[in-house]
Amino acid sequence: MKHCFFILLLFIIACKSETEQQLEFALQAAEENRTELEKVLKHYANDSLKLKAAKFLICNMPGHVSYVGQEIECYYQEAKPILLSDSLPATKVRMLEELYRKYPPGIIKKEQDVKIITADYLIHNIDRAFDDWQHGVYAQQISFEEFCEYLLPYKCIDYQALDNWRDTLRPIAEGAYEDFVYNRVYRHSAYWAAGAINDSLDRLHRGHLGDAMRSHSLFRVPFWTKIPSGECDIYSLVTVSILRSKGIPAVNDFILQWATKTNNHSWVTLLTDTQRPGYLEGCEGKVLGFMRPGECKGKVYRRTYAPDKGLIRLNTEAVHVPPTLRTIFMKDVTAEYVRPVNVTVKPLPELRQNHEKYAYLAVYGNYNWVPVCYARTEDEQVCFKDMERGAVYLPTYYTEKGLQPANYPFLLTQQEKIKYLKPDKQHTRSMTLHRKFPLTTKAFNTGRCIKGSLIQAANHADFSDAVTLHRFDKFTVAGYVDTNDSIGYRYWRYFCPNPCYCYLAELAFFDNQGNKMTGSIIGTGQRQKEDVRYSREAAFDDDPFTYYISNLQSGGWIGMDFGKPVRINKVGYLARGDDNNIRVGDEYELYYWDLNGWVSLGKQRATIMSLTFNNVPDNALLILRDHTRGKEERIFLYEDNEQIWY
């Protein structure tokens, strides 16, 4: 049935008199609800612009859906006391998960909006949107086409309830910007108003930062600011809806999968009073001039009300479509964020699927490849448009068996070159690995505090006779310092003279036999006295998630009193981080990507904070997995004795 719908819609949009054909298609799709839609058209018969807006909404309504029936109403009745309670977000998530199991998707009925929407509801939304556009203070500068995309839609996402959301959400966070009318700079600026509103939502909407919460759509009055999920798409849609309710033009942009790191992402894009758009992390912070500069996005999409013609064709013509591309209500806006390039790929003859009309480019998630764009196959090659440079992509088909590689993965370089990552098994090498996942920004910033720090030893408790045995002159986050030329000292320490707190997750001292030496822990005070996770003992507990924080912002230190002079052969250290360094005792396995998947290069159990693998093919795409613990892992290349992450 869904496939037939796409075929009809594709036929309609191909017609010359597109609007009238689409309108008639929508009216026919409404069946018994046709009279409600015709009431709207008749209502605006003497207002050409509002009539045009009404036709836009009705023409593009087929495909948009809402929940209906007794089951979903019962679900919401039981969800209401949970959402409106004072329970912790984690408790609400647990209770909503239980409720979801009670009302599984299979028993919840859905219906096309075109068959259930009322004339009164549509007219009210059109009038409110026009009033905000033409008489409000934040959107008068936008065009009609922008108005249709950023303000007009009667809902911001499918399965949002057809209720009075505009009027209900409008008063939220009013106090954040109500005084702006007294300032000539702020009073008419969507930039300043949106920033103030979004920043206040950070305090109003608190979610549970954990795995994705399973629930039916909670975008319904009065739940909007009570949804306990901490997912960015929830935050973004809440922000978009609240901004639109106040007449601030906003849309939801998103990444299906980051090109060079884990997970997807979603945010808010708004039209400001300048020529540049503004960006918001949903329910968090002020307006940004750029969205995550330096982080490779690969492909960026925008959630839309009108369907995308290319996605209609894909879902009509392809027998099997990846889940990430099965919605038709989004469009590619990559060119608004990066300087993209077009990429032409030739599937390998032995991998070519001649019956498949479409191929895809996928980027690597945490465990698998995720298709992020599509293109039609033409003359045994495929041209993918508007791709971001600096990422590794895998050309694929999608069949009943899932993703099927069409060629080796390739690196799209900054110079617009395609470098296929075909492993050269005739030429191999050894490599030493220190991590399984790239440094996070937080781990990088704490690691920077190590640069300039010192390893010192002394025989006086106040270190008045301190001898510096090592100075960290380069950036580092983990490793060993050789001190085998030292004489015996009683007191040993890691000293941070930098203008930052002394952060250290682990510190260890070893004798010339490699045995860990123990003594009495000494050091400056801890910053958070009540929390044992940040005590001096945390630097010696073999747990990288706990760490010492000094109470001094400069001059903090941590070390050991061995009770007598001892010779230390080496000192091990680990900055506060994310537990993705090589962890002693864990079992790891290195893989390279061959034509049909990952191939193991063997397992190792770490005895020090690095691993060395031999006989690794040149030009190979690699991944290192920890079989003992953890979830995060990332593909990389190995160049100039360094892991290059993608």
Secondary structure, 3 states (H helix, E strand, C coil): CHHHHHHHHHHHHCCCCHHHHHHHHHHHHHHHHHHHHHHHHHHCCCCHHHHHHHHHHHHCCCCCEEEECHHHHHHHHHHHHHHCCCCCHHHHHHHHHHHHHHCCHHHCEEEEHHHHCCHHHHHHHHHHHHHHHHHCCCCCCCCHHHHHHHCCCCCCCCCCCCCCHHHHHCCCCHHHCHHHHHCCCCCCCHHHHHHHHHHHHHHHCCCECCCCCCCCCCCCCCCHHHCCECCHHHHHHHHHHHHHHCCCCEEEEEECCCCCCCCCEEEEEEECCCCCEEEEECCEEEEECCCCCCCCCCCCEEECCCCCHHHHHHHHHCCCCCHHHCCCCEEECHHHCCCCEEEEECCCHHHCCCCCCEEEEEEECCCCEEEEEEEEEECCEEEEEEECCCEEEEEEEEECCEEEECCCCEEECCCCCEEECCCEEEEEEEEEECECCCCCHHHHHHHHCCCCCEEEEECCCCCCCCEEEEECCCCCCEEEEECCCCCCEEEEEEEECCCCCCEECEEEEECCCCCEECCEEEECCECCCCCHHHCHHHHHCCCCCCCEEECCCCCEEEEEEEEEEECCCEEEEECCCCCCECCCCCEEEEEEEECCEEEEEEEEECCCCCEEEEEEEECCCEEEEECCCCCCCCCEEEECCEEEEC
